[in-house]
Amino acid sequence: MKKIKLNEETKSQILENLLKRSPSQYTQYEQTVNDIISNVRENGNKALFEYTEKFDGYKLTPDNILVTRAEIDEAYSRLDKELIDVLKEAAENIRSFHLKQLRNSWFDAGEDGTILGMKITAIGRVGVYVPGGKAAYPSSVLMNVIPAKVAGVNDIIMTTPPGKTGVIDPGTLVAADIAGVDRIYKAGGAQAIASMAFGTESIPKVDKITGPGNIFVALAKKAVYGHVSIDSIAGPSEVMVLADETANAHYVAADLLSQAEHDELASAILVTTSEKLADEVNSEIDEYLKKLSRADIIKKSLDNYGYILLADDIKDGIDAVNEIASEHLEILTANPFETMTKIRNAGAIFLGEYSSEPLGDYFAGPNHILPTNGTAKFFSPVNVDDFIKKTSIISYSREALEKVHKQIELFARSEGLTAHENSIAVRFENK
């Protein structure tokens, strides 16, 4: 990993380099994605089936697009029973965590006849996208579906690309069944996003689309936003470790590599006050790379987006952490809880040497779908609120409105909206 002295110039250069990974930078694919979306929107199943045969090598029909109960049962038989138990335990942890986020409608009644409140309603139908491709991620199925179920969404559908024989990864199907998906469709890529956004003869239109995917999926979600809601336009994975001289280099190196193995665009950054730790981490990485199965991917990731930033003191390190706003942040300092109080921007924070990032990816319960590319400055992890709508409730009695009608009329006149003014005034024109 590149060892760099942390200052304003190097911090700015790193931020610029990291932002190159954003889906918004891949404009050369936008026209292709827009053409796919337009075709599916206009031609429905016909376009979806053609793209599936072209990109996935599988001939879809109205009869085989929907995953059957028999296929799900077959997936259970193909999956290790111990892994099934782990998936169920992880699902329970995720459910328990998200249950604490539930909101209730509330109403506040005044003595003068006013009633103000907020009505909480679950989104009607949610579509979850699950990628196929290089790897299957049953954990992401749990993280997308369970908060929606907890929120009370009545209809959750899932799309995922089929293999050339129409078979879907068994872990994906079992995780979907455990989480409570209502229907699973064999469709992937931008064409699946378009199908959920606008509906086809086989796939119903949804109100919100969530879930990760490749650059074509990310750009498709961006393109259909407004027709439906989306969770986010996710970029490549990121991990940042903030460490002082008390950190264990063996652990730090392992944690940095846990994200670098995702893909060549993943980012792994160590911010430390200790040059000794920095050198030890680099040595540990060299040793790990001799035995890790995805070493080639890790090397490319670290060559392009791996950094060790040497800070003069912990305050400078914290400033860099807040500016970069990483998806995952591990704090390995003498007092990680005290350090955590000074962090403003991070998708998820892991405290102490036994809270490594994969704990959050798979098992602890907090959602692992997190803001990337610096968007932790203004976005949050996926949570129950992503699957509800809030509706304002307003009710005034005549007595309550009479007390304030002149103020409202004045306000409306000041904006030149005389019909607004009149709507209030007519209720008191004979007084």
Secondary structure, DSSP 8 states (H G I E B T S, - for coil): -EEEE-SHHHHHHHHHHHHTTSGGG-GGGHHHHHHHHHHHHHHTHHHHHHHHHHHH-----TTTSB--HHHHHHHHHHS-HHHHHHHHHHHHHHHHHHHTT----EEEE-TTS-EEEEEEEE-SEEEEE---TT---HHHHHHHHHHHHHHT-SEEEEEE---TTS---HHHHHHHHHHT-SEEEE--HHHHHHHHHH--SSS---SEEE----HHHHHHHHHHBTTBEES----S-EEEEEE-TTS-HHHHHHHHHHHHTS-TT-EEEEEES-HHHHHHHHHHHHHHHTT-TTHHHHHHHHHHHEEEEE-SSHHHHHHHHHHH--SEEEEESSSHHHHHTT----SEEEESTT--HHHHHHTSSS------TTGGGT-----GGGGEEEEEEEE--HHHHHHHHHHHHHHHHHTT-HHHHHHHHGGGTT-
